[in-house]
Amino acid sequence: MPNRPASAASSGPDLCACGLLGDLPRRFLDGRDLDLLEPLRFVLPGEEDQVKAPADPATGRGAVAGALAEANERYGHPGAASLAEALADPATLVVITGQQCGLGAGPLFTLTKAAACVRWAEALTRRGRRAVPLFWMASEDHDYAEVARAWFPPAGPEALTLGEDPEPLVPVGGRHLGPGAAALLARVRDAAPNDDYRRRLDDCRKDLEPDRCFTESFARLMARFLGDRCPLLVDSQLPALKEASAPVLRRLIEGRREVDAALESAEAELDRRGVRLQVRSRRGEAPLFLIDDAGERRRVVWTENGGYRLRGGGAGEVGALLEGLNRQPESLSPGVLARPVVQDAVFGTALQILGPGELAYMTQARSLYGAVDVPPPAIVLRPQVVLLGARERRWLDALEAEGIDLAAVLSGPDELDELLASRLDLDFLGAASDKLEAAIDDLAAGQTSVDESLGVAWKKTGANLKRTFALFERRVVGAAARRDEVLRGRVMRLRAHCLPNGKPQEREFTSLHCLASYGGALIRELGSIDRDPRHLQPLSLARVRRAGDETADRPPA
C-alpha cells in the first residue's frame, strides 16, 4: 500500500514529528509493514469504504443487546434503548473501543476513545450504513494498580491511590471502591482551585461511594459525563455476554494447538522484524484465564497429556474445562490477546478503535482470527487531544506571536533549545565549525607528508576535536536558550501542562479532574473532534461558567 498523504484538514502538531507516537504506529500511518496486521485492515478517515460488515453477521447478538439496554439504563445512559435497538439489528455495523474501569473514569484518553467511537459511528451512518458505537469495559482484568490510581493536579504532583491491592488475582470490575475512595475525593475537594471545580466533584459523589464497584462507578461516570453521546457500555462480565462468548471460547480450547502455533508464528515474525513483543508467552500458555472457586483469575497452561494446569496451582482435564464452560461460562476469561477475537465474534465488529499500545498488541492478537475462524474487522488508531484552559491559551498565543508554535513546545529538549537559541545571532558557531573542519583537513594533509603511520593517531585526534567542539556548541546553544528567561518560562510552563511528568496529558490527567476543570464545555469539544489520528488536537476551553447559565458547564446528569 502506498504511503498515505498527511491530512490537510488537521492543523495541530504532527504526532510523529513530535516523537509522541511509537515506532509501530508511525509505520502503519505511513502505510508500511501493514502485513504485520493482516488479516486486519488498518484504515484512516476517508477510507470508510474499507469498513465492511462481516459476511456472516452475528445474528445472535439480540439477547446481548437486550441485557445491555437494561444495564445501561441502570447506569443512567439516556440513549440506552435506541443504541441497544440498533445493535439488535444484524445489519447494523458495530464500532467498538474500550478500556479498563479506572477510578474517576480513568485517564483522559478514555473519554477521547469514547468520543472517537461515536464520531466514527456517525461518519459511517452518514454514508448510508447504520452504525452503533460500543465501549467494552474490561472489568475482568485484575490490574488493580492501574485502575485504583487517579491524578488530580490540584491535590499535588503525585497520583492518588486507593492503597495496596488486598486481592491481587481477583477481577477488579466487581470489587468495591472501599473507604479509600471517599478519603481520596475529600482530599481532592479540599484542594479544589475554585467553587465550580468543587461543585462538579460533588455532583459525582454518589458515583464514587465506597460500596460502588469499579464497573458501576466507571459506567455511571461515563454516562453522566457523555450523556446522549455516550457509546453503549459493555461490561465484559455481563452474564448474557459471557453466554454469547462461550462458542468462541470453546473454539479457542478445542483448537488450542492451532492457536498456540498461530501465536508462536506471529511472535517469531515480530522478532525477525525487530518489533518488541507486548506479550512474551511460553509454549502451551493459553490466551485464557480460569476464575477459580476462590474468585481468582489464573492463567491456563496446556499440558502434554491432554490436560491443563493453572499458573499458581490447580490442574484438570480439558474435557472438564469444556464442561465447566457449558455450566458456568463466566468461569472462563479471555486474556489480552484473545479479548479482541472474542468481542468481535460476539458482536460481528466492523471497526475497532485502538490506542497506540493496543495497536502493538494487535500484531500478535491478529493471528487468532484465522485460527478460530472469526471475520476480522478494520482497525483505526484513536485521535489524541490536549486541553488548553484560558490561561494556557494565552500562553500559547503569546508564544505564537514570538514564532513558537505548539509543535515546537512539544519537541525534544535539544530541538527546543535550538529554536530558542536561534533568536540570537550564533553565526559565529557555524564559522568556527567551518574553520575547524578546514584546520583538521590541513592537519590530515600535513601528517601524511611527514609519516603515513600517523594516520591512526590523526583520526582519533580529529574525532576528539569534533566531539569537544560539539559539546561546547551544545553548551552555547543551551546558554543562548536561557538568555530570555521570561520566554523560556512560558515555554516550559506550557510544556509541563501538555506533557505532565514528561508524558502526554491524556495519559496522566484523570477524566474526573478534566470534567471538574472544564465541565460540559469539554464534552462539547470532544463531540466534534477530528477522527484523524496523525495530529494532536488542541481543545481550547474556558474554566469560567457563562454568565446567566448555571448549568452550561455541568456534566450532563
C-alpha positions in Angstrom: 0.0 0.0 0.0 1.4 3.4 -0.9 2.2 6.0 1.8 -0.8 8.0 2.9 -0.6 11.8 2.5 -0.8 13.9 5.6 -4.2 15.3 6.4 -4.8 18.8 5.2 -7.7 19.3 7.5 -5.8 18.9 10.8 -3.9 21.9 12.0 -2.4 20.5 15.2 1.1 19.3 15.7 2.2 16.2 13.8 2.4 13.4 16.5 5.1 11.5 14.6 7.3 14.6 14.1 6.9 15.5 17.8 8.0 12.0 18.8 4.7 11.3 20.6 3.9 8.0 18.7 5.8 4.7 19.0 7.6 3.0 16.1 4.7 0.7 15.0 2.0 3.4 14.8 4.4 5.5 12.8 5.0 2.6 10.3 1.3 1.9 9.9 0.4 5.6 9.5 3.0 5.7 6.7 1.4 2.6 5.1 4.5 0.5 5.9 4.6 -3.1 7.3 0.8 -3.4 7.2 1.3 -7.1 6.7 2.0 -7.3 10.4 -1.7 -6.6 11.0 -3.2 -9.0 8.4 -6.0 -10.1 8.1 -7.0 -6.9 9.9 -7.3 -3.8 7.7 -5.7 -0.6 9.0 -7.8 2.4 7.9 -7.9 6.2 8.3 -10.6 8.8 7.9 -11.5 9.0 4.2 -11.2 5.2 3.9 -14.7 4.4 5.3 -15.4 2.1 2.3 -12.9 -0.3 3.7 -15.0 -0.7 6.9 -17.3 -3.7 6.0 -19.8 -5.8 7.8 -18.8 -9.4 8.2 -20.1 -11.8 5.5 -21.8 -13.8 8.3 -23.2 -11.2 10.7 -23.5 -12.0 14.4 -27.2 -12.7 14.3 -27.3 -13.9 18.0 -26.4 -10.6 19.5 -30.0 -9.7 20.1 -30.1 -11.3 23.6 -26.9 -9.4 24.5 -28.4 -6.2 23.2 -31.4 -6.6 25.5 -29.2 -7.2 28.5 -27.0 -4.2 27.6 -30.2 -2.0 27.4 -31.1 -2.9 30.9 -27.6 -2.5 32.3 -27.1 0.9 30.6 -30.4 2.2 31.9 -29.2 1.4 35.4 -26.1 3.4 34.7 -28.2 6.3 33.7 -27.4 6.2 30.0 -30.1 8.4 28.3 -29.7 6.7 24.9 -29.5 3.1 26.1 -32.8 1.9 24.4 -32.1 3.3 21.0 -28.5 2.1 20.9 -29.5 -1.4 22.0 -32.2 -1.5 19.4 -29.7 -0.6 16.7 -27.3 -3.3 18.0 -30.0 -6.0 17.8 -30.4 -5.4 14.1 -27.9 -7.8 12.3 -27.5 -5.2 9.5 -26.1 -2.6 11.9 -22.3 -2.0 11.8 -20.6 -2.2 15.1 -17.8 0.3 16.0 -16.1 -0.7 19.3 -13.4 0.6 21.6 -12.7 0.0 25.3 -10.6 0.5 28.4 -10.2 -0.7 31.9 -12.7 0.6 34.6 -10.4 3.2 36.0 -11.1 5.3 39.1 -12.8 8.6 38.2 -13.5 7.2 34.7 -9.8 6.6 34.1 -7.3 8.7 32.2 -8.5 11.4 29.8 -7.9 9.3 26.8 -10.8 7.1 27.9 -13.1 10.0 27.0 -11.3 10.6 23.8 -11.7 6.9 22.8 -15.5 7.1 23.6 -15.9 10.3 21.6 -14.0 8.9 18.7 -16.2 5.8 18.7 -19.3 7.9 18.4 -17.7 10.1 15.7 -16.8 7.0 13.6 -20.3 5.5 14.0 -21.8 8.8 12.9 -19.4 9.0 9.9 -20.4 5.5 8.7 -24.1 6.2 9.3 -23.9 9.4 7.2 -22.5 7.2 4.3 -25.7 5.2 4.4 -24.7 2.3 6.7 -26.2 2.5 10.1 -23.5 2.0 12.8 -23.7 1.8 16.6 -20.9 2.7 19.0 -19.9 0.3 21.8 -17.4 0.7 24.7 -16.0 -2.5 26.1 -15.4 -2.2 29.9 -12.5 -4.6 30.7 -14.0 -5.5 34.1 -12.3 -8.9 34.2 -8.8 -7.6 34.4 -7.0 -7.8 37.7 -4.6 -4.9 37.3 -5.6 -3.1 40.4 -2.6 -0.8 40.5 -3.7 0.7 37.2 -7.4 1.2 37.9 -7.0 2.3 41.5 -4.9 5.4 40.8 -6.0 8.9 39.7 -4.1 12.1 39.3 -5.8 15.4 40.3 -3.1 18.1 39.8 -4.7 20.5 42.4 -4.2 17.8 45.1 -0.5 17.5 44.4 2.2 16.4 42.0 1.6 12.6 42.6 -1.2 10.4 41.6 -3.6 9.4 44.4 -4.4 5.7 45.0 -6.8 3.5 46.9 -3.8 1.8 48.6 -2.4 -1.7 48.3 -4.3 -4.4 46.5 -5.8 -6.8 49.0 -6.8 -9.4 46.4 -4.2 -9.4 43.6 -5.8 -12.1 41.4 -9.5 -11.1 41.7 -11.0 -9.3 38.7 -11.4 -5.6 39.7 -14.6 -4.9 38.0 -16.9 -6.3 40.7 -14.8 -5.2 43.6 -15.9 -2.3 45.8 -14.1 1.0 45.8 -13.9 0.9 49.6 -13.4 3.8 52.1 -10.3 4.9 50.3 -12.5 6.5 47.5 -14.3 8.8 49.9 -10.9 9.8 51.5 -9.5 10.5 48.1 -12.4 12.6 47.0 -12.3 14.6 50.2 -8.7 15.3 49.7 -9.3 16.5 46.1 -12.3 18.6 47.2 -10.2 20.3 49.9 -7.6 21.2 47.2 -10.2 22.4 44.7 -9.0 25.6 42.9 -12.5 27.1 42.8 -16.1 26.6 43.6 -17.1 25.3 40.2 -14.5 22.5 40.4 -15.7 21.6 43.9 -19.4 21.6 42.8 -18.7 19.3 39.9 -16.9 16.9 42.2 -20.0 17.0 44.5 -22.2 16.2 41.5 -20.3 12.9 41.2 -20.1 12.0 44.8 -22.7 9.2 44.7 -20.9 7.5 41.8 -17.8 7.2 44.0 -19.3 5.9 47.2 -17.4 3.1 49.0 -20.0 0.5 48.2 -19.9 1.1 44.4 -18.0 -1.5 42.4 -15.4 -0.3 39.9 -17.5 -1.2 36.9 -20.6 0.5 38.1 -18.7 3.6 39.2 -16.9 3.8 35.9 -20.1 3.3 33.9 -22.2 5.8 35.8 -19.5 8.4 35.4 -19.2 7.8 31.7 -22.9 8.0 31.2 -23.0 11.2 33.4 -20.1 12.9 31.6 -21.0 11.9 28.0 -24.9 11.9 28.2 -26.5 11.1 24.9 -23.1 11.0 23.2 -22.0 8.0 25.3 -21.5 4.7 23.5 -23.4 1.7 24.7 -21.3 0.4 27.7 -20.4 -3.3 27.6 -19.5 -4.9 30.9 -17.2 -7.9 30.0 -18.6 -9.8 33.0 -22.3 -9.3 31.9 -23.9 -12.8 32.1 -25.6 -12.6 28.7 -22.2 -11.6 27.1 -20.4 -14.4 28.8 -23.0 -16.9 27.5 -22.7 -15.4 24.0 -18.9 -15.7 24.3 -18.9 -19.4 25.1 -18.8 -20.7 21.4 -15.6 -18.8 20.5 -14.0 -19.7 23.9 -14.8 -23.3 23.1 -13.0 -23.0 19.7 -10.0 -21.4 21.5 -9.9 -24.5 23.7 -10.6 -27.2 21.1 -8.2 -25.5 18.6 -5.5 -25.0 21.2 -2.7 -26.5 19.1 -3.6 -24.2 16.2 -4.0 -21.2 18.5 -0.6 -22.0 20.1 1.1 -22.3 16.7 -0.5 -19.1 15.3 0.7 -17.1 18.3 4.2 -18.7 18.1 4.4 -17.8 14.4 3.3 -14.2 15.0 5.9 -13.8 17.7 8.7 -15.3 15.5 7.8 -12.9 12.7 7.8 -9.9 15.0 11.2 -11.0 16.5 12.6 -11.3 13.0 11.4 -7.8 12.1 12.8 -6.3 15.2 9.4 -5.5 16.8 9.3 -5.5 20.6 6.6 -8.0 21.8 3.9 -6.7 24.0 3.3 -10.2 25.4 6.0 -12.9 25.6 4.2 -16.2 26.1 5.7 -19.6 26.7 4.8 -22.7 24.7 1.4 -24.1 25.8 0.3 -20.9 27.6 -3.3 -20.3 26.5 -4.6 -16.7 26.0 -7.3 -17.7 28.5 -7.8 -17.4 32.3 -9.9 -19.5 34.6 -11.7 -17.9 37.5 -11.4 -20.5 40.2 -13.6 -21.2 43.2 -11.8 -18.6 45.3 -12.6 -16.0 42.6 -9.0 -15.7 41.5 -8.2 -15.3 37.8 -5.4 -17.7 36.8 -3.7 -18.3 33.5 -4.5 -21.7 31.8 -1.5 -23.7 30.6 -1.9 -26.7 28.4 0.0 -29.9 29.4 1.4 -32.7 27.2 -1.1 -35.3 28.5 -4.2 -33.5 27.1 -4.9 -31.7 30.3 -4.3 -28.3 31.7 -2.8 -26.6 34.8 -3.3 -23.2 36.3 -0.5 -20.9 37.0 -0.2 -20.7 40.7 -1.9 -24.1 41.4 -4.6 -26.3 40.2 -5.0 -28.7 37.2 -7.6 -30.8 35.4 -8.6 -32.4 32.1 -9.5 -30.3 29.0 -12.9 -32.2 28.8 -13.7 -31.0 32.3 -12.7 -27.4 31.3 -15.2 -27.6 28.4 -17.9 -29.0 30.7 -17.3 -26.1 33.1 -17.6 -23.6 30.3 -21.0 -25.1 29.4 -22.2 -24.9 33.0 -20.6 -21.6 34.0 -19.5 -19.5 31.0 -18.5 -16.8 33.4 -15.7 -19.0 34.8 -13.5 -18.6 31.7 -12.0 -15.2 30.8 -10.0 -14.2 27.6 -6.5 -12.7 28.1 -5.4 -9.5 26.4 -4.6 -11.4 23.1 -7.9 -13.2 23.0 -10.2 -10.4 24.0 -10.4 -8.8 20.6 -11.4 -12.0 18.8 -13.9 -12.8 21.5 -15.6 -9.4 21.3 -15.6 -9.5 17.5 -17.1 -13.0 17.4 -20.0 -11.9 19.6 -20.7 -8.5 18.0 -19.6 -9.0 14.4 -17.4 -5.9 14.7 -16.9 -3.8 11.6 -14.3 -1.4 13.2 -12.1 -1.4 16.3 -10.7 1.9 17.6 -7.3 1.3 19.4 -4.7 3.3 21.2 -1.0 3.1 20.2 -0.2 0.4 22.8 -3.2 -1.7 21.8 -2.2 -1.4 18.2 1.0 -3.1 19.0 -0.8 -5.9 20.8 -2.8 -6.5 17.7 0.3 -7.6 15.8 0.0 -10.7 17.9 -3.7 -10.9 18.5 -4.4 -10.8 14.8 -3.2 -14.4 14.4 -6.2 -15.7 16.3 -8.8 -14.6 13.8 -7.9 -17.3 11.3 -7.1 -19.9 14.0 -10.7 -19.8 15.3 -12.5 -18.6 12.1 -13.7 -15.1 13.2 -14.2 -12.4 10.5 -11.5 -9.8 11.0 -12.6 -6.1 11.4 -11.0 -2.9 10.2 -8.9 -1.1 12.9 -8.1 2.5 13.3 -5.8 4.5 15.6 -7.6 6.8 18.1 -7.2 10.6 17.8 -5.3 12.4 20.6 -6.2 15.7 22.2 -4.6 18.2 24.6 -6.7 20.5 26.8 -5.8 24.2 27.0 -7.6 26.4 29.5 -7.9 30.2 29.1 -4.5 30.7 30.8 -2.7 28.1 28.7 -4.3 29.5 25.6 -3.0 33.0 26.4 0.5 31.5 26.9 0.3 29.8 23.5 -1.0 32.9 21.8 2.0 34.9 23.3 4.4 32.3 22.1 3.0 32.1 18.6 3.4 35.9 18.4 7.1 35.1 19.0 7.2 32.5 16.3 7.0 29.5 18.7 4.1 27.1 17.9 2.7 24.2 19.9 4.7 21.7 17.8 7.9 23.5 19.0 6.7 23.4 22.6 6.2 19.7 22.4 9.5 18.9 20.6 12.5 17.4 22.3 14.7 19.5 24.7 17.6 19.8 22.2 15.3 20.9 19.4 13.6 23.4 21.7 16.9 24.9 22.8 17.9 25.3 19.2 14.7 27.1 18.4 15.1 29.5 21.4 18.8 30.0 20.7 18.0 30.8 17.1 16.6 34.1 18.3 20.2 35.2 18.9 23.0 35.6 16.4 25.0 32.4 16.7 26.6 32.6 13.2 30.0 32.6 14.9 29.5 28.9 15.8 29.0 27.9 12.1 32.0 30.0 11.1 34.1 28.4 13.8 32.9 24.9 12.8 34.0 25.6 9.2 37.4 26.8 10.3 37.8 23.7 12.5 37.0 21.4 9.6 39.5 23.2 7.4 42.2 23.0 10.1 41.6 19.3 10.5 41.9 18.8 6.7 45.2 20.7 6.7 46.5 18.6 9.6 45.5 15.5 7.7 47.4 16.6 4.6 50.4 17.6 6.7 50.8 14.4 8.7 50.7 12.3 5.5 53.6 14.2 4.1 55.6 13.6 7.3 54.7 10.0 8.2 51.8 8.0 6.9 51.8 5.8 10.0 50.4 8.8 11.9 47.1 8.2 10.3 45.5 6.2 13.1 46.6 8.8 15.7 45.3 11.6 13.5 41.9 10.0 13.1 41.5 9.8 16.9 42.7 13.4 17.3 40.3 14.7 14.6 37.4 12.8 16.2 38.2 14.2 19.6 38.4 17.7 18.3 35.0 17.5 16.7 33.4 15.9 19.7 34.8 18.5 22.0 33.6 21.3 19.7 30.1 19.7 19.5 29.9 19.6 23.3 30.9 23.3 23.5 28.4 24.1 20.8 25.6 22.5 22.8 26.6 24.5 25.9 26.5 27.7 23.9 23.1 26.9 22.5 21.7 26.0 25.9 23.1 29.2 27.4 21.6 31.2 24.5 18.2 29.5 25.0 18.3 30.6 28.7 19.0 34.2 27.9 15.3 35.1 27.7 14.1 33.6 30.9 10.6 35.1 30.5 10.1 33.4 27.1 11.7 30.2 28.2 9.5 30.1 31.4 6.4 30.4 29.2 7.5 27.6 27.0 8.4 25.3 29.9 5.1 26.0 31.8 3.1 25.2 28.7 5.2 22.2 28.0 4.6 20.9 31.6 0.9 21.4 31.1 0.8 19.5 27.8 3.3 16.8 28.9 2.9 16.4 32.6 5.6 14.2 34.0 7.0 14.1 30.5 4.0 12.1 29.3 1.1 13.0 27.1 -1.6 14.9 29.1 -4.2 12.3 28.1 -2.4 9.5 29.9 -1.8 11.5 33.1 -4.9 13.7 33.8 -7.9 11.8 35.2 -11.1 12.2 33.4 -12.9 13.4 36.5 -10.3 16.1 37.0 -10.8 17.3 33.4 -14.6 17.4 33.8 -14.3 19.2 37.1 -12.0 21.8 35.5 -13.9 22.4 32.3 -17.4 21.0 32.7 -19.7 20.5 29.8 -17.5 22.6 27.5 -15.1 19.6 27.4 -17.8 17.3 26.2 -19.0 19.7 23.6 -15.4 20.0 22.2 -14.9 16.2 22.3 -18.2 15.8 20.4 -16.7 17.4 17.4 -13.1 16.2 17.4 -11.4 15.3 14.2 -11.0 11.5 13.7 -7.6 11.9 12.2 -5.0 10.2 14.5 -1.9 11.9 12.9 -2.2 15.3 14.6 -2.6 16.3 18.2 -5.7 18.3 18.6 -5.6 21.3 21.0 -9.0 21.9 22.6 -9.4 25.5 23.9 -11.6 25.5 26.9 -12.8 28.2 29.4 -13.0 27.4 33.1 -15.4 30.2 33.8 -19.2 29.5 33.7 -21.1 31.5 31.2 -23.0 34.4 32.8 -26.7 33.7 33.4 -26.4 29.9 32.7 -25.9 27.9 35.9 -25.8 24.6 34.0 -23.8 25.5 30.9 -20.6 23.8 32.2 -22.2 21.0 34.2 -21.5 17.4 33.0 -24.8 16.0 31.8 -26.9 14.4 34.6 
